[in-house]
Amino acid sequence: MNKPVDAAGDPIVARVVHKSAIVEVAGAAPVFKLMLNLTPGDRVFEAGSDVGFLPPGARLGQARHILRQYTVESVGRVPFEETIDITIYVREAAPEDSTSVGRVLCDSRQGDTIELFGPFPYPFYPPMGSRSNMVMIGAGCGMVPFRWLAHKVHGRRLDWMGKVLMLEGAETGLEHLYINDPTGDRDQFFDQVTYRAFEALKTRYSAIALDREESTVANMDALWRLMGQGSVYVYLAGYRNVADSLDRAMSDHLRLADRWLDAKKALVRDGHWLEYLYD
Ligand SMILES: Cc1cc2nc3c(=O)[nH]c(=O)nc-3n(C[C@H](O)[C@H](O)[C@H](O)COP(=O)(O)OP(=O)(O)OC[C@H]3O[C@@H](n4cnc5c(N)ncnc54)[C@H](O)[C@@H]3O)c2cc1C
């Protein structure tokens, strides 16, 4: 699913034309709206496509996939110019993350320039119909990569009939059951539209882990159970080393490495395992 790094193309220099906080929730990092002006040439930027940024000090080719991805919120053509304005939403990184892309973007000011790669197609597509089960796993990056996926499902205006399991965590991606809770999950709050989109998925949520005390083991059980129930799509995004830990943790949990890897292979073969990993 990952784009090879040499497919990233040349960077485009974008200029920050507007920056404002769109979400400020007490106790959580704010989310900024950034409008970037750029000359697209023959590249086609659309809402829902992704753009990538290199972490400070990194270079293309140093890892399999180093670009940090951000989903384009909207695109506007600038009248009488060959340029466009694209809007992205960025969660502020912790102050100590001086090498993070999130930090650089949130510290940028009007008039600053920044190199951007892409556009890239959004890596996830929803299941056909509304009866499949879905598992979303944020491996060290929270649920934000699935924001647009949730929007796509929500945009169909169907009641989701399948079960939806949302997990995230910094070690294996399985430590925390995400329930879009305004208190417990407020550090992941993005905007109202996203909140409603995740909420709509949650209404049919019926994985068992909710009514038990949360633990990684309970989440692993819920994941394995769901993977054995009819049509299921697994979406995985985040850091490659966290995804590798997930494989190890599930193999250990099931006591047989092959059991996990074979189940995963079958989903990959059927186009039901979609992942986007970076280093
Ligand atoms: C398809 C897609 C779309 C996305 N869209 C958006 C969007 O619209 N807006 C948005 O804000 N984000 C979006 N993201 C998420 C964003 O790309 C990630 O949060 C990215 O990691 C930020 O990079 P960074 O350089 O700021 O963070 P980094 O500096 O890489 O890390 C930030 C924090 O993550 C943790 N971390 C770093 N490395 C690791 C590791 N190896 N293992 C575990 N934890 C680690 C650390 O706690 C660190 O402080 C999207 C991601 C994907 C895949």
The ligand as an SDF file (V2000), in Angstrom:
LIG
                    3D

 53 58  0  0  0  0  0  0  0  0999 V2000
   -3.2240    8.8830    5.5860 C   0  0  0  0  0  0  0  0  0  0  0  0
   -2.8570    9.7830    6.7330 C   0  0  0  0  0  0  0  0  0  0  0  0
   -3.4570   11.0220    6.8500 C   0  0  0  0  0  0  0  0  0  0  0  0
   -3.1400   11.8700    7.9240 C   0  0  0  0  0  0  0  0  0  0  0  0
   -3.7390   13.0960    8.0230 N   0  0  0  0  0  0  0  0  0  0  0  0
   -3.4300   13.9270    9.0340 C   0  0  0  0  0  0  0  0  0  0  0  0
   -4.0410   15.2130    9.1460 C   0  0  0  0  0  0  0  0  0  0  0  0
   -4.8340   15.6210    8.2950 O   0  0  0  0  0  0  0  0  0  0  0  0
   -3.6880   15.9930   10.2140 N   0  0  0  0  0  0  0  0  0  0  0  0
   -2.7920   15.5770   11.1700 C   0  0  0  0  0  0  0  0  0  0  0  0
   -2.5270   16.3330   12.1160 O   0  0  0  0  0  0  0  0  0  0  0  0
   -2.1970   14.3630   11.0870 N   0  0  0  0  0  0  0  0  0  0  0  0
   -2.4860   13.5420   10.0490 C   0  0  0  0  0  0  0  0  0  0  0  0
   -1.8970   12.3150    9.9550 N   0  0  0  0  0  0  0  0  0  0  0  0
   -1.0010   11.9040   11.0180 C   0  0  0  0  0  0  0  0  0  0  0  0
    0.3770   12.4500   10.8450 C   0  0  0  0  0  0  0  0  0  0  0  0
    0.9200   12.1410    9.5810 O   0  0  0  0  0  0  0  0  0  0  0  0
    1.2040   11.7680   11.9440 C   0  0  0  0  0  0  0  0  0  0  0  0
    0.7320   12.1910   13.2040 O   0  0  0  0  0  0  0  0  0  0  0  0
    2.6570   11.9820   11.8500 C   0  0  0  0  0  0  0  0  0  0  0  0
    3.2570   11.0110   12.6640 O   0  0  0  0  0  0  0  0  0  0  0  0
    3.1260   13.3050   12.4030 C   0  0  0  0  0  0  0  0  0  0  0  0
    4.4830   13.3650   12.1190 O   0  0  0  0  0  0  0  0  0  0  0  0
    5.4460   14.2010   13.0240 P   0  0  0  0  0  0  0  0  0  0  0  0
    6.7470   14.3230   12.2960 O   0  0  0  0  0  0  0  0  0  0  0  0
    4.7780   15.4710   13.4650 O   0  0  0  0  0  0  0  0  0  0  0  0
    5.5610   13.2880   14.3000 O   0  0  0  0  0  0  0  0  0  0  0  0
    6.8050   12.4760   14.8310 P   0  0  0  0  0  0  0  0  0  0  0  0
    7.8970   13.4130   15.2000 O   0  0  0  0  0  0  0  0  0  0  0  0
    7.1410   11.3710   13.8960 O   0  0  0  0  0  0  0  0  0  0  0  0
    6.1540   11.8810   16.1440 O   0  0  0  0  0  0  0  0  0  0  0  0
    5.2500   12.5810   16.9390 C   0  0  0  0  0  0  0  0  0  0  0  0
    5.0130   11.7810   18.2160 C   0  0  0  0  0  0  0  0  0  0  0  0
    4.6660   10.4500   17.8520 O   0  0  0  0  0  0  0  0  0  0  0  0
    5.3540    9.5520   18.6840 C   0  0  0  0  0  0  0  0  0  0  0  0
    6.2880    8.7060   17.9060 N   0  0  0  0  0  0  0  0  0  0  0  0
    7.2650    9.1110   17.0630 C   0  0  0  0  0  0  0  0  0  0  0  0
    7.9030    8.0690   16.5380 N   0  0  0  0  0  0  0  0  0  0  0  0
    7.3200    6.9830   17.0580 C   0  0  0  0  0  0  0  0  0  0  0  0
    7.5180    5.6030   16.9090 C   0  0  0  0  0  0  0  0  0  0  0  0
    8.4540    5.0990   16.0940 N   0  0  0  0  0  0  0  0  0  0  0  0
    6.7400    4.7670   17.6040 N   0  0  0  0  0  0  0  0  0  0  0  0
    5.7900    5.2420   18.4240 C   0  0  0  0  0  0  0  0  0  0  0  0
    5.5300    6.5290   18.6080 N   0  0  0  0  0  0  0  0  0  0  0  0
    6.2850    7.3890   17.9300 C   0  0  0  0  0  0  0  0  0  0  0  0
    6.1160   10.3280   19.6660 C   0  0  0  0  0  0  0  0  0  0  0  0
    5.3410   10.4070   20.8470 O   0  0  0  0  0  0  0  0  0  0  0  0
    6.2620   11.6790   19.0510 C   0  0  0  0  0  0  0  0  0  0  0  0
    6.2810   12.6520   20.0380 O   0  0  0  0  0  0  0  0  0  0  0  0
   -2.1970   11.4550    8.8940 C   0  0  0  0  0  0  0  0  0  0  0  0
   -1.5600   10.2140    8.7520 C   0  0  0  0  0  0  0  0  0  0  0  0
   -1.8810    9.3820    7.7000 C   0  0  0  0  0  0  0  0  0  0  0  0
   -1.1860    8.0570    7.5760 C   0  0  0  0  0  0  0  0  0  0  0  0
  1  2  1  0
  2  3  1  0
  2 52  2  0
  3  4  2  0
  4  5  1  0
  4 50  1  0
  5  6  2  0
  6  7  1  0
  6 13  1  0
  7  8  2  0
  7  9  1  0
  9 10  1  0
 10 11  2  0
 10 12  1  0
 12 13  2  0
 13 14  1  0
 14 15  1  0
 14 50  1  0
 15 16  1  0
 16 17  1  0
 16 18  1  0
 18 19  1  0
 18 20  1  0
 20 21  1  0
 20 22  1  0
 22 23  1  0
 23 24  1  0
 24 25  2  0
 24 26  1  0
 24 27  1  0
 27 28  1  0
 28 29  2  0
 28 30  1  0
 28 31  1  0
 31 32  1  0
 32 33  1  0
 33 34  1  0
 33 48  1  0
 34 35  1  0
 35 36  1  0
 35 46  1  0
 36 37  1  0
 36 45  1  0
 37 38  2  0
 38 39  1  0
 39 40  1  0
 39 45  2  0
 40 41  1  0
 40 42  2  0
 42 43  1  0
 43 44  2  0
 44 45  1  0
 46 47  1  0
 46 48  1  0
 48 49  1  0
 50 51  2  0
 51 52  1  0
 52 53  1  0
M  END
$$$$
